[in-house]
Amino acid sequence: MRVRRALLGTLAGAALVVGGLAAPAAQAAGSGAAAVTCGNDHWPHHNYDSGSGTVTKSGSAAVHTGPYGDCTTVGYVSEGTRVYYDCYVVNDYNNRWTWVRDAGGSSLGWIYGRYLSNGGATSHC
């Protein structure tokens, strides 16, 4: 059972739940067919995009340490919450992921593009 450890605050009327935003530099996630690479050393990001959008996934969207579902989940962003984009990457499975920030400018992590109202960032990392 996953334990949600801390409620950080309200973003545009919805909560972001985080168990810790710091992630190991590179970690292999293991439950997929092939190990994936997670962490900022392998997936650097910068604020190249001035766009924003809202989370459209019913309930909440997971925030990950890398652009794969197998990367560690560090929190969740509730449906309807506005997030701000840094940039996007396309992973080895041809899935687009966006690095997001909250309204205060704090980095959150990677969210799958299909869970964002407009598909996520338009600027590549």
Sequence and secondary structure as in RCSB ss.txt:
>XXXX:A:sequence
MRVRRALLGTLAGAALVVGGLAAPAAQAAGSGAAAVTCGNDHWPHHNYDSGSGTVTKSGSAAVHTGPYGDCTTVG
YVSEGTRVYYDCYVVNDYNNRWTWVRDAGGSSLGWIYGRYLSNGGATSHC
>XXXX:A:secstr
     EEEEEETTEEEEES S   SSEEE SSSS EEESTTTS        EEEB SSSEEEEESSSSTTS EEE
EEETT EEEEEEEEE TTS EEEEEE TT  EEEEEEGGGBTTSS SSB 
